[in-house]
Amino acid sequence: MRMWSRLGLRARLTLLATAALAVFLAAGSLLLLHGFASSRLHAVDVANRSAADNITALVGSDAIPPTLPVAAGQSAQVVDARGAVLAVSPGTSRTLPLVNPADAAALARSGPRSEPVNETASTGRNRILVRAVTHGSATAYVVVVESLRDEQATLHSLARYVVVAAPVLLVLVGAVMWLLLGRALGAVSSLRLAAENVTHPAGGVRLPLPGSQDEIRALAVTLNAMLDRLAAAAAREQQFVADVAHELRSPIAAMRTQLEVAVDHADDATKNELLAGALQDTERLTALVDDLLTLARMESDTQLATAPVDLAEIAGVASDAPYLVSGDRQALARAVDNLTANAHRHATSTVEVTLTRPDAATVELRVDDDGPGVAVQDRQRIFERFVRLDDARARGDGGSGLGLAIARATAQAHGGALRVEDSELGGACFVLSLPAAIGGSG
């Protein structure tokens, strides 16, 4: 076992394949030899049976000819119960029975057998068929014998051929397996060496694609796609870090300036004003950190609390029946607040919140406004972190750039979705789709 573990994968696969082929060859060779021997014996039995039928008919009609009719290679006798030879085929002894009388009776009951006979000229194994027949008032036996010398010689030749050919075939198959595995594993080794050179997914280094259209190439394509995803994720994380740093720098710089001026300023009224500004920036920082933690929680694999939640109650929409979904009430309330706050920031005068049931399994919350709307090319980008559309948002509006990202992450964490489309009021309509709670109504 230790030596086996030291062998390389190529050697182990080659040995396993060769060993399996050896087992199959051995089993196939045995079946081949057995089938050949069985077919030859069947052919001999058919010929012996035909000759025995002819001779039995002659004996039964008391018309025993001086010479029994047999085919080439066959010997035949008619003997009585005491072993006396009554008739023979050409070249067969007229005094020595082919089979002893006691054995003849047993062979007549058992059927054809392969065994030696009494005549010196028919040494070796023979196929013997005995038929009992009534001759006069006594029982006689028709004995038909055919030598198996030719069949045995052919079987031995075939066995020698198999013994010689099988090892040669094993060596050839082992060599072919060694070459094919070397080619396949060589491609894998090339991928491994190329993977060692990938120090960073964003570096642009990718694995080479083999020329063959096989599983190795598919593996390389899959690994390159994975590297592309890792590179995109790394780029998003770098951009996220940069965005966070940018968002934090402004309030921190403002706080520092206000505090430094407050420390150096002697006027209490001015100090109070500066401290109030610093407190406002601190609240802004606190809100930003809270939004970051909420977003991280929504995008993680952490299991959210699950309970029936009425979206109509959360959104403050009057309804005759509840619009129930299953989820985290606090998270869903924050997502709805983010959508309504976003609408109020951009609306000219009107914001409408409605609830619908497009089907029995879905609840939709729609937030419409009459603001400038969202361009089609921006309808996916607007849900990214820290994205502010130039003509619609500014830091002075009070948004952190995370509200819509939190709303979308909350929808996805609850098995739903968030999209934006054109509103009948002329602005944007944000549609929050969530799976309806079992048994809910609306």
N, C-alpha and C positions, 0 to 999 in steps of 0.2 A: 504493500500500500504506500509506503514512503517513497519507493522508487517510482511508482505510478504518479504520485503527486509532483515529483521532480520533472516529469516529462512536460514538454510544452503542449499547448492546446492542439497545435497541428499534428504532433505525433500521436496524441491520445485519440483524436478523431479518426486518424488514419488507421490506427490499431483497432479501434472499435468497429469501423466499417469493414475492415478486412476480416475480423473475427466473425462478424455477423454473416458476411458472404461465405466464409468457410462452413458455418453451420448450415446455411441454405444449400450449399453445394453438396455437402455430405448427405443431407436428407434427400435432395433431388437425385443424387447418384444411386442411393439405395432404392428409391422408388423406381428409377429407370431400370435398374437391374432386375428388380422383382417383377416389374411389368413385362420386361422382355421374356424372362423365364416363364411367367404365367401364360403369356400369349403363345410361346412355342409348345408348352405342354398341352394347351388347349387344341392347337393344330394337330399334334400327334394323336391326342385322344379322339378327335373327329375322324382321322384316317383309320385308326385302329377299330373304332366303333363301326365304321362302314364295312371294313373287311370282316369283322366278327358277325355282323348282320348277314352278310352273304353266305359265310360258311355255316352259320347256325341254320339258315333256311335249307341248305343242302343236306345237313345232318338230319334235320327234322323230317325231311321227305325221303330218307333212306337212299339218298343219291350222292353218297360221298365219293368225290372223284379221286383218282389216284394221286393227283397233285392239287393241293389247295390253292385257290386263286388269291394272291396278295399283291400289294403294290411294292415297288422297289424299296428296299431297306427294311421290309417287314418279314417277320418269321411267324409261322402259324403251325399249330398241331391240334389234332383231336385225340384226346386221351380218355381212357375209361377210368372208373373209380379206383382201379388197382394200379394205375400208372402205365398201362400198356398203351403204346402209341398206335392209333388206328389210321391216321393220315397225317401227311406233312406237306409243307410248302417247299418249293425248290431250295436246296442247300441246307435244309434242316435235318437234324438227326432223326432216324426212324426207330432208334432204340432208347435214346436218353430223353426223357420228357423235359421240356423247358421248365416246368414247375412241378414240384412234388405234389402227389394227389391230395395230401392233407392241406397243403397251401393253396391248391387250386380251388378247393371248396370255400376256403376263407376269402380268397380274392373274388370269387363269384358273388359273394355277399357284400363285400366292401367297395367294389368298384376299382377303377384304374389305380395303379401304384407304380412308384419308381424304385426299382431295386434290382440287384444282379439276378441272372438266371443260371441254369445249370450248365448250359453248353459253353464249352471253352471258347468257341468262336464269337460268342456274344458277351464277353467279359465287360465289366464296367456297368454303369447304371443303364437300365432299360425301362421303357414304359410298358407295363404289362396290363392287358385287359383279358379277363376270363369270363366266359359265359357258360352257364349250366344248361344242358340240352338233353332231352330224352332220346336215346338211341335204342330202338327195339323196346325192351322192357327194363333197360338199365339207364343209369345216368352217365352221360359223358360230358367232357368239358372242352370247349373251344378256347384255345389259348392263342392270343395274338400279341406279338412282342415287336417293339421297334427300338433300336438302339438310340440312346441320347448322346452319343459321342459327338456328333456334329454340333448339337445345340450347346453342349458343355464347352466345346472349343470356342464357339462364337461368344458365349457368355464370358469365358475367361479373357478373350481378346478385348471385349468391350470393357471389362473391369480394368484391364491393364491400361487401356486408353484413358479411362476416367482417372485412374491413379496418376497418370502422367500429366493429363491436361489440367486437372483441378489445381495443382500447385502453380502451374504456369499462369493460369487465369488469375489466381489469387495475387501473384506477384505483379501482373499487369494492372489489375484493378487497384492494388495498393499504390503503385507508382502513379497512376492517373489521379487517385484521390490525393496523394501527396502534392502533385502539381496544382490541382484545382484548389485545394485548401490553401496552398501557398499564395496563389493569386488572390483568393478572396481575403485571406488574413493580411496579405500585403496591403490591400486597400484600407483595411481597418487600421493597420499600423501607420499608414500615411495620414489617416484622419487623426490618430492619436498624436503624432508628431506635430501636425498643424494645430491641434488644440492646445498643445503646450506653448505655442507662440501667441495664443490669444491671451494677452495680459489684461486687457480691458475690453468689454464688448463695444464700447464707443470708439475704439481705435480703428475700426474699419477692417480689421483682419478677419477673414472668414475661411472656412474649411474648403479645400479643393473638392470639386465634384468629379467622381470617376466617370470615365467615358461610357461605361456599360449602364444600361437601363435596368438596374436590379435593386435589391433591397439595400445594398451598401450605398448606392446613390440616394435612395429615398432617406436613409439615415442621415447622410450628409446634408440633404435639403432641410430635413427637420431640425437638425442641430443649428444650421445657419439661421433658420427662422427663429429658433429659440434665442440665439445671440442677438438677432435684430430686436426681439422683444425686450431682452435685457438692456440693450443699448437705449431703446426708447424709454424704458423705465428709469434707467440711470439719468437720462436727459431730463425726464420729468422731475425726478428728485432734486437734481441740481437746480432746475428752474424754480422748484418749490422753495428750496433753501434760499435762493436769491430773492424770491418774492417775499418770504417771511422777513429776511434781513431788511429789505427795502421798506416793508410795512412797519417794522419796529423802529427803524432808524429815525423816522420823522417825529413820532411822539416822544421818543427818548431824547432827541436833540432839543425839541421844544421844552421838555421838562427841565433839562439841564440848564438851558438858557434862562428860563423863568426862575429857577431856584438860585442860580448864580446872581441874577439881578436882584432877587429878593434879599439875598444875604447882604449884598453891598448897598441896598437902598435903605435909607433911614425912615422914609415915610411909611407909617403903618397902613394907611389906606392903599398905597401902591403895593405893599407887601401882600396884603390880603387879596388884592386883585391878581397878583402873580401866582400866589398859592392856589387860588381858585382855578386858574388856568392849568397849573400843574396837576391839580386833582382831576380836572376834566381829561387831561391826557392820560392820567393813570387809569381812569375808567375806560378810556378807549383801548388802552393796552390790555386791561382785564377782559374786555369783550372780545378782543382779538384772540387772546390765549384760550378763552372759553370756546370760541368757534373752532380753533385748531383741535382742541381736545375732543369736541363733539364730532368733527369730521373724521378724526382718527378712530373714534369709537364706531362710527357708522361703517367705515371702510374695513374694519377688522372682522375677524371670524367670531367675535364674541357673540354669544347667543343673547338676543334681546328679550326683554320681558314680554310675555304674551298674555293679553287679556282683551276682552271685547271693548272696543273703543267706538264711540259715536262721533263721526266726523262732523255731523251737523252741530253738535254741542260745542266741539272744539272751534269750529269756524264761526260760531255765532249765527248760524242760518236757521231760521224758523222752519220747522218741518213737522208734518203730522205723524211721521214714523221715523225711527232712527235709521241712520246710514252706518251700519256696524261693519267694522273691520277688526282684524285680530292683530294686535301689536303692542308697542311700547307707547303709552299715552303721552309721556313727556316728550319723546322724540318726535312723534307725529304732531304734537302741538307746536313744537319749535319749527318744524318744516312748514306748517300752515302759516305761522306768524312770519316766517321769512318770505313766503310768497306774497302775502298781503302787504308786508312792509315794502317789498320791492315794487309792487304795483302802485302803492301810494307815492313812492318817490318819483315815479315816472308819469303818473296820471296827470292829465290836465285838470280834470274836475271830478271824474267818475271812476269808481272801482266797484265791480260787482263780483260777489262770491256765490256760486251756485253748486248744487250737488245733483248728480244724475246717476242712473243705473243703465248703462248701455246694454248690459246683459245680466243674467242672474248671478254670475260669478264675479262681477266687477263693480266697484264703486269709483266714480270719478268726481274729483273736486276741481272746479274750473274757476280761475281768478282772472277776470277781464279788466282791462283799463283802457282809457281813451288817450293814452300817451303816444309817443312816436313809434312804438312797435319795435320789433326786432327783425333785422334783415335776414333773408333766408340763409345767406352764407355765414351768419353769426349764430344760428340756432343750436349748434352743437358746442361752439366755443364758449358760449355764455355760461355754460355749466361747469367750466373749468375753474380751478382755484385762482383767486385774485384777478379774475378777468373783469375789466370795466370797459364797456363800449364808450368810445371817445365822445360821441354826441349825446349820450344819455346818462352817463354816470361820472361822478367826481368824488374825490375823497371828502369834499366838504358836504356831500349829501348824507354822510353818516354811515355808509356801507363799508364793510370790511373786505368785500370781494369774495366772501366765503358763503354767503347766505344761500345762493342757488346751488352751489356745490354740496352744501349740507342737505338741502332739500332733495336733490337727486340721490345722494348716497342713502338718505333715509328711505326713500321710495324703493330703491334696489334692495336694501336690507330687509324690507318687508315683502319682497317678492313682487313689487310693482314697478312703475316707471314714471318719469316726469318728462314732458315735452312742452314745446312752445309752438304756437300757431297764431294765425291772424285772428283778431277779435272782431266781433260784430260792432263793437264800440269804436273801432278804428285803430286801436292800439294792439297790444299783445295779449294773448290768452295762454296762461300757464295751466296745463292739465295734469293733475296728480291722479294716476290710476293705481288702485290698490285692490287686492283680492278681497271679496266680501267675506265676512265671517259666516260660518255655517249656521244657518237658521236666521241670519240677519234679514231685515226688510228695509224697504225704502221706496 
